Amino acid sequence: MKNLYRLFLPFLTLLLFLGWMLNCTGFDSNNIQQQVTPINIKDIQYSAWINAENWVTTNVFGLPARSHEIQTNQLNNSVLEKHQLYVYVKINDEIHPLPYTQTTETGELRYDYTVLPNSKLKLVLINLKGAQKPVEEQQYRYLLIPNSLAHKLTVDMNDYDNVSTSFNLAE
């Protein structure tokens, strides 16, 4: 049994030393080729920037809110079953993915959306904290990406600049 320990301790030390050396030097990742699946941008549908006007005052879970509906034939049940929907808001030239919460000194406002069964995109502004203030100038855009492509994407969909560049979106 003592002989086993005599052999085991040097082996364990050698193993730890080799692991440490390998960790310090690392692998050369330049030699590893990653296969990138080509994405057919023609399969991605997107809207132009849509001005949101004529907001309707409402309540969401007892909180004061405003809503606006956008009619579009692209957003029907059969399309939504086969596509991922991404919605973005442009507020004073800053673009954010929805849902988005805007925090200011006077309050907190939640930008969100839902799709109604009659091919309408319903935009909702929920006043979470503070006084309800007038709605700023806003525009909205949506993207429809086929489910077959959505799981292959390496694009960060929360970074609109990256999305715009990757999919060659027209401004």
Backbone as CSV, one residue per row, in Angstrom:
resi,resn,N_x,N_y,N_z,CA_x,CA_y,CA_z,C_x,C_y,C_z
1,MET,0.807,-1.183,0.000,0.000,0.000,0.000,0.860,1.260,0.000
2,LYS,2.036,1.218,0.744,2.929,2.361,0.765,3.512,2.627,-0.616
3,ASN,3.776,1.577,-1.377,4.324,1.742,-2.732,3.313,2.442,-3.632
4,LEU,2.060,2.134,-3.410,1.005,2.763,-4.205,0.968,4.265,-3.943
5,TYR,1.092,4.646,-2.670,1.100,6.071,-2.335,2.341,6.757,-2.898
6,ARG,3.482,6.076,-2.893,4.718,6.649,-3.437,4.583,6.921,-4.931
7,LEU,3.876,6.073,-5.642,3.678,6.273,-7.069,2.556,7.286,-7.340
8,PHE,1.560,7.270,-6.474,0.395,8.135,-6.692,0.730,9.613,-6.489
9,LEU,1.484,9.947,-5.463,1.813,11.350,-5.184,2.633,11.989,-6.307
10,PRO,3.676,11.352,-6.832,4.374,11.985,-7.973,3.490,12.082,-9.219
11,PHE,2.671,11.061,-9.437,1.762,11.104,-10.591,0.777,12.257,-10.449
12,LEU,0.212,12.439,-9.266,-0.727,13.522,-9.017,-0.032,14.878,-9.162
13,THR,1.188,14.991,-8.685,1.948,16.234,-8.808,2.233,16.536,-10.275
14,LEU,2.629,15.535,-11.028,2.892,15.710,-12.456,1.613,16.119,-13.189
15,LEU,0.502,15.489,-12.847,-0.778,15.811,-13.467,-1.181,17.255,-13.165
16,LEU,-1.044,17.708,-11.939,-1.357,19.083,-11.573,-0.428,20.071,-12.294
17,PHE,0.854,19.727,-12.378,1.810,20.597,-13.058,1.468,20.722,-14.548
18,LEU,1.152,19.624,-15.204,0.786,19.668,-16.623,-0.516,20.450,-16.836
19,GLY,-1.468,20.268,-15.936,-2.711,21.027,-16.033,-2.458,22.516,-15.874
20,TRP,-1.585,22.870,-14.948,-1.259,24.280,-14.740,-0.562,24.855,-15.965
21,MET,0.364,24.110,-16.545,1.090,24.575,-17.734,0.132,24.746,-18.919
22,LEU,-0.750,23.801,-19.081,-1.706,23.874,-20.178,-2.634,25.069,-19.995
23,ASN,-3.042,25.319,-18.778,-3.921,26.453,-18.492,-3.190,27.771,-18.751
24,CYS,-1.911,27.844,-18.436,-1.154,29.083,-18.643,-0.909,29.359,-20.118
25,THR,-0.636,28.325,-20.873,-0.340,28.536,-22.288,-1.602,28.565,-23.121
26,GLY,-2.620,27.826,-22.720,-3.888,27.806,-23.447,-3.761,27.113,-24.781
27,PHE,-4.839,27.084,-25.499,-4.882,26.520,-26.828,-4.816,27.644,-27.836
28,ASP,-4.256,27.374,-28.983,-4.223,28.362,-30.057,-5.560,28.297,-30.782
29,SER,-6.430,29.272,-30.493,-7.767,29.245,-31.065,-7.778,29.664,-32.529
30,ASN,-6.676,30.207,-33.031,-6.631,30.603,-34.436,-6.648,29.402,-35.365
31,ASN,-6.197,28.253,-34.860,-6.168,27.051,-35.693,-7.525,26.364,-35.765
32,ILE,-8.419,26.729,-34.869,-9.744,26.115,-34.852,-10.648,26.910,-35.783
33,GLN,-11.185,26.257,-36.777,-12.065,26.928,-37.717,-13.508,26.701,-37.301
34,GLN,-14.234,27.789,-37.173,-15.634,27.678,-36.832,-16.449,27.705,-38.109
35,GLN,-17.420,26.817,-38.160,-18.296,26.809,-39.309,-19.451,27.750,-39.048
36,VAL,-19.619,28.700,-39.922,-20.701,29.667,-39.798,-21.764,29.305,-40.813
37,THR,-22.978,29.132,-40.323,-24.085,28.815,-41.207,-24.507,30.089,-41.923
38,PRO,-24.518,30.076,-43.249,-24.931,31.284,-43.955,-26.402,31.586,-43.688
39,ILE,-26.671,32.864,-43.470,-28.037,33.299,-43.197,-28.542,34.044,-44.412
40,ASN,-29.674,33.621,-44.901,-30.278,34.283,-46.041,-31.081,35.474,-45.519
41,ILE,-30.541,36.663,-45.712,-31.162,37.876,-45.198,-32.526,38.113,-45.841
42,LYS,-32.745,37.566,-47.012,-34.038,37.746,-47.685,-35.186,37.114,-46.906
43,ASP,-34.869,36.152,-46.027,-35.900,35.496,-45.233,-36.334,36.342,-44.032
44,ILE,-35.587,37.389,-43.726,-35.893,38.243,-42.584,-36.755,39.409,-43.043
45,GLN,-37.904,39.554,-42.411,-38.833,40.636,-42.758,-38.741,41.705,-41.675
46,TYR,-38.843,42.955,-42.094,-38.833,44.028,-41.115,-39.665,45.192,-41.621
47,SER,-40.116,45.988,-40.686,-40.932,47.150,-41.032,-40.047,48.383,-41.136
48,ALA,-40.588,49.400,-41.734,-39.954,50.711,-41.684,-40.182,51.255,-40.270
49,TRP,-39.542,52.347,-39.926,-39.813,52.979,-38.640,-41.228,53.551,-38.688
50,ILE,-42.022,53.194,-37.695,-43.433,53.580,-37.641,-43.615,54.631,-36.544
51,ASN,-44.182,55.769,-36.907,-44.490,56.794,-35.909,-45.687,56.350,-35.095
52,ALA,-45.559,56.458,-33.788,-46.669,56.090,-32.904,-47.345,57.362,-32.423
53,GLU,-48.547,57.566,-32.891,-49.331,58.746,-32.519,-50.693,58.269,-32.036
54,ASN,-51.496,59.181,-31.530,-52.855,58.875,-31.081,-52.874,57.794,-30.002
55,TRP,-52.194,58.053,-28.916,-52.166,57.130,-27.788,-53.485,57.197,-27.032
56,VAL,-53.936,56.050,-26.552,-55.173,55.939,-25.794,-54.825,55.682,-24.329
57,THR,-55.444,56.439,-23.422,-55.204,56.249,-21.996,-55.927,54.988,-21.525
58,THR,-55.231,54.184,-20.725,-55.785,52.924,-20.230,-55.132,52.580,-18.898
59,ASN,-55.420,51.413,-18.361,-54.800,50.894,-17.146,-54.268,49.500,-17.434
60,VAL,-53.110,49.190,-16.874,-52.536,47.848,-16.965,-52.228,47.409,-15.541
61,PHE,-52.926,46.397,-15.066,-52.791,45.905,-13.692,-52.945,47.033,-12.676
62,GLY,-53.859,47.951,-12.936,-54.125,49.054,-12.028,-53.166,50.223,-12.146
63,LEU,-52.184,50.129,-13.050,-51.231,51.224,-13.249,-51.656,52.060,-14.449
64,PRO,-51.456,53.385,-14.373,-51.811,54.215,-15.528,-50.928,53.862,-16.721
65,ALA,-51.545,53.809,-17.889,-50.811,53.403,-19.086,-51.410,54.081,-20.314
66,ARG,-50.685,53.953,-21.418,-51.162,54.404,-22.720,-50.927,53.255,-23.697
67,SER,-51.784,53.190,-24.709,-51.599,52.147,-25.719,-51.820,52.728,-27.108
68,HIS,-51.202,52.074,-28.070,-51.321,52.468,-29.472,-51.296,51.180,-30.296
69,GLU,-52.191,51.059,-31.260,-52.261,49.848,-32.086,-51.787,50.151,-33.498
70,ILE,-50.976,49.243,-34.023,-50.469,49.348,-35.389,-51.017,48.169,-36.183
71,GLN,-51.746,48.446,-37.226,-52.311,47.401,-38.086,-51.263,46.986,-39.115
72,THR,-51.004,45.696,-39.215,-50.080,45.179,-40.212,-50.497,43.773,-40.608
73,ASN,-50.458,43.498,-41.885,-50.844,42.173,-42.368,-49.755,41.128,-42.134
74,GLN,-48.529,41.570,-41.860,-47.434,40.628,-41.642,-47.571,39.880,-40.319
75,LEU,-48.279,40.450,-39.364,-48.353,39.848,-38.036,-49.663,39.095,-37.841
76,ASN,-49.786,37.969,-38.513,-50.953,37.117,-38.288,-50.490,35.824,-37.620
77,ASN,-51.437,35.030,-37.154,-51.099,33.833,-36.375,-50.203,32.867,-37.131
78,SER,-50.457,32.653,-38.410,-49.648,31.680,-39.159,-48.204,32.170,-39.308
79,VAL,-48.012,33.457,-39.471,-46.651,34.008,-39.575,-45.954,33.939,-38.218
80,LEU,-46.662,34.315,-37.165,-46.053,34.339,-35.830,-45.701,32.946,-35.315
81,GLU,-46.402,31.915,-35.782,-46.058,30.552,-35.384,-44.736,30.100,-35.987
82,LYS,-44.358,30.682,-37.115,-43.149,30.268,-37.829,-41.996,31.257,-37.695
83,HIS,-42.195,32.349,-36.946,-41.181,33.400,-36.847,-41.005,33.876,-35.406
84,GLN,-39.828,34.412,-35.134,-39.557,35.124,-33.892,-39.801,36.604,-34.161
85,LEU,-40.477,37.276,-33.250,-40.779,38.694,-33.395,-39.900,39.495,-32.447
86,TYR,-39.242,40.513,-32.992,-38.442,41.451,-32.211,-38.964,42.847,-32.494
87,VAL,-39.184,43.630,-31.429,-39.701,44.986,-31.579,-38.713,45.945,-30.929
88,TYR,-38.454,47.066,-31.615,-37.523,48.088,-31.138,-38.218,49.434,-31.083
89,VAL,-37.809,50.262,-30.128,-38.336,51.614,-30.003,-37.176,52.598,-30.170
90,LYS,-37.452,53.678,-30.896,-36.482,54.762,-31.056,-37.049,55.969,-30.317
91,ILE,-36.351,56.364,-29.248,-36.761,57.512,-28.448,-35.627,58.531,-28.531
92,ASN,-35.902,59.667,-29.164,-34.882,60.716,-29.304,-33.565,60.155,-29.838
93,ASP,-33.627,59.382,-30.900,-32.477,58.794,-31.600,-31.741,57.700,-30.809
94,GLU,-32.272,57.261,-29.687,-31.724,56.104,-28.976,-32.654,54.925,-29.236
95,ILE,-32.079,53.782,-29.605,-32.882,52.616,-29.971,-32.722,51.535,-28.909
96,HIS,-33.870,50.991,-28.460,-33.879,49.972,-27.422,-34.795,48.824,-27.839
97,PRO,-34.429,47.578,-27.474,-35.341,46.455,-27.724,-36.462,46.474,-26.680
98,LEU,-37.636,46.022,-27.084,-38.742,45.918,-26.135,-38.778,44.523,-25.540
99,PRO,-39.138,44.384,-24.289,-39.542,45.418,-23.356,-38.339,46.237,-22.875
100,TYR,-38.627,47.492,-22.539,-37.598,48.429,-22.102,-38.168,49.311,-21.004
101,THR,-37.387,49.553,-19.963,-37.806,50.423,-18.872,-36.925,51.661,-18.864
102,GLN,-37.568,52.812,-18.963,-36.869,54.093,-18.960,-37.013,54.716,-17.574
103,THR,-35.876,54.979,-16.937,-35.889,55.572,-15.610,-35.383,57.005,-15.702
104,THR,-36.150,57.934,-15.138,-35.764,59.343,-15.104,-35.872,59.839,-13.668
105,GLU,-35.560,61.114,-13.474,-35.666,61.699,-12.128,-37.116,61.739,-11.653
106,THR,-38.051,61.849,-12.589,-39.462,62.007,-12.218,-40.245,60.704,-12.180
107,GLY,-39.686,59.618,-12.694,-40.448,58.376,-12.674,-39.818,57.256,-13.474
108,GLU,-40.628,56.237,-13.691,-40.187,55.049,-14.403,-41.286,54.637,-15.378
109,LEU,-40.916,54.442,-16.635,-41.879,54.138,-17.689,-41.464,52.844,-18.379
110,ARG,-42.408,51.922,-18.504,-42.142,50.616,-19.131,-42.733,50.607,-20.537
111,TYR,-41.888,50.334,-21.545,-42.307,50.191,-22.936,-42.443,48.700,-23.209
112,ASP,-43.595,48.297,-23.718,-43.819,46.881,-23.976,-44.757,46.736,-25.170
113,TYR,-45.043,45.511,-25.564,-45.931,45.261,-26.702,-46.613,43.918,-26.542
114,THR,-47.661,43.755,-27.298,-48.335,42.475,-27.425,-48.901,42.414,-28.834
115,VAL,-49.198,41.219,-29.303,-49.789,41.059,-30.632,-51.226,40.589,-30.437
116,LEU,-52.139,41.348,-31.000,-53.554,41.015,-30.912,-53.932,40.047,-32.030
117,PRO,-54.975,39.267,-31.856,-55.354,38.265,-32.860,-55.729,38.848,-34.225
118,ASN,-56.091,40.100,-34.283,-56.528,40.693,-35.549,-55.389,41.392,-36.302
119,SER,-54.185,40.844,-36.227,-52.998,41.349,-36.935,-52.642,42.777,-36.528
120,LYS,-52.783,43.065,-35.252,-52.401,44.377,-34.744,-51.284,44.215,-33.721
121,LEU,-50.313,45.100,-33.814,-49.242,45.186,-32.836,-49.659,46.264,-31.845
122,LYS,-49.871,45.880,-30.596,-50.308,46.835,-29.585,-49.111,47.248,-28.741
123,LEU,-48.773,48.528,-28.827,-47.686,49.100,-28.045,-48.270,49.635,-26.748
124,VAL,-47.562,49.423,-25.651,-48.067,49.830,-24.348,-46.967,50.567,-23.592
125,LEU,-47.316,51.708,-23.018,-46.436,52.462,-22.129,-47.060,52.435,-20.748
126,ILE,-46.394,51.790,-19.796,-46.936,51.645,-18.448,-46.147,52.558,-17.516
127,ASN,-46.853,53.404,-16.802,-46.229,54.313,-15.847,-46.025,53.562,-14.531
128,LEU,-44.794,53.136,-14.257,-44.524,52.337,-13.067,-44.374,53.189,-11.812
129,LYS,-43.725,54.354,-11.949,-43.496,55.233,-10.798,-43.603,56.674,-11.256
130,GLY,-43.975,57.542,-10.335,-43.974,58.965,-10.612,-45.204,59.411,-11.388
131,ALA,-45.169,60.684,-11.762,-46.289,61.284,-12.486,-46.257,60.871,-13.947
132,GLN,-47.430,60.702,-14.515,-47.528,60.349,-15.924,-47.194,61.585,-16.751
133,LYS,-46.189,61.479,-17.582,-45.751,62.631,-18.365,-46.173,62.450,-19.821
134,PRO,-46.147,63.516,-20.585,-46.494,63.388,-22.006,-45.535,62.449,-22.730
135,VAL,-46.039,61.795,-23.744,-45.249,60.844,-24.509,-44.271,61.602,-25.402
136,GLU,-43.000,61.176,-25.372,-41.979,61.786,-26.221,-42.141,61.299,-27.652
137,GLU,-41.385,61.909,-28.555,-41.394,61.448,-29.947,-40.798,60.045,-29.998
138,GLN,-41.561,59.116,-30.576,-41.142,57.721,-30.622,-41.435,57.122,-31.984
139,GLN,-40.611,56.156,-32.344,-40.863,55.355,-33.537,-40.607,53.905,-33.166
140,TYR,-41.296,53.006,-33.874,-41.180,51.583,-33.602,-40.867,50.830,-34.892
141,ARG,-40.148,49.731,-34.728,-39.829,48.854,-35.854,-39.874,47.421,-35.335
142,TYR,-40.353,46.522,-36.189,-40.350,45.113,-35.807,-39.588,44.301,-36.855
143,LEU,-39.032,43.185,-36.401,-38.342,42.226,-37.258,-38.994,40.869,-37.074
144,LEU,-39.137,40.142,-38.165,-39.631,38.770,-38.141,-38.522,37.876,-38.676
145,ILE,-38.043,36.975,-37.824,-36.966,36.070,-38.215,-37.513,34.652,-38.160
146,PRO,-37.403,33.891,-39.264,-37.915,32.513,-39.268,-37.299,31.688,-38.133
147,ASN,-38.112,30.849,-37.515,-37.629,29.997,-36.429,-36.452,29.140,-36.861
148,SER,-36.431,28.724,-38.125,-35.325,27.895,-38.614,-33.993,28.649,-38.573
149,LEU,-34.029,29.977,-38.658,-32.811,30.782,-38.585,-32.553,31.323,-37.186
150,ALA,-33.601,31.543,-36.421,-33.472,32.213,-35.124,-32.522,31.478,-34.186
151,HIS,-32.571,30.150,-34.178,-31.705,29.412,-33.260,-30.260,29.333,-33.758
152,LYS,-29.999,29.710,-35.003,-28.648,29.691,-35.560,-27.939,31.044,-35.442
153,LEU,-28.679,32.065,-35.084,-28.127,33.418,-35.071,-27.073,33.595,-33.991
154,THR,-26.016,34.280,-34.342,-25.003,34.662,-33.368,-25.068,36.166,-33.104
155,VAL,-26.106,36.800,-33.608,-26.285,38.244,-33.468,-26.951,38.540,-32.128
156,ASP,-26.418,39.513,-31.400,-27.033,39.958,-30.150,-28.230,40.821,-30.512
157,MET,-29.424,40.287,-30.349,-30.641,40.983,-30.760,-30.972,42.169,-29.851
158,ASN,-30.279,42.310,-28.735,-30.480,43.464,-27.856,-29.630,44.659,-28.265
159,ASP,-28.691,44.450,-29.174,-27.824,45.528,-29.658,-28.294,45.912,-31.061
160,TYR,-29.068,46.988,-31.155,-29.686,47.337,-32.435,-28.653,47.676,-33.506
161,ASP,-27.557,48.319,-33.141,-26.523,48.633,-34.132,-25.989,47.358,-34.769
162,ASN,-25.779,46.340,-33.954,-25.318,45.047,-34.449,-26.379,44.389,-35.327
163,VAL,-27.632,44.456,-34.914,-28.747,43.891,-35.684,-28.852,44.587,-37.034
164,SER,-28.812,45.909,-37.012,-28.935,46.701,-38.236,-27.823,46.368,-39.228
165,THR,-26.604,46.255,-38.728,-25.475,45.928,-39.589,-25.552,44.490,-40.112
166,SER,-25.880,43.569,-39.231,-25.923,42.149,-39.608,-26.971,41.848,-40.653
167,PHE,-28.118,42.512,-40.593,-29.221,42.223,-41.496,-29.392,43.287,-42.579
168,ASN,-28.464,44.214,-42.663,-28.515,45.290,-43.677,-29.867,45.999,-43.675
169,LEU,-30.313,46.421,-42.500,-31.601,47.079,-42.387,-31.523,48.494,-42.932
170,ALA,-32.488,48.841,-43.731,-32.561,50.199,-44.269,-33.074,51.128,-43.183
171,GLU,-32.466,52.261,-43.074,-32.902,53.220,-42.035,-33.980,54.017,-42.625
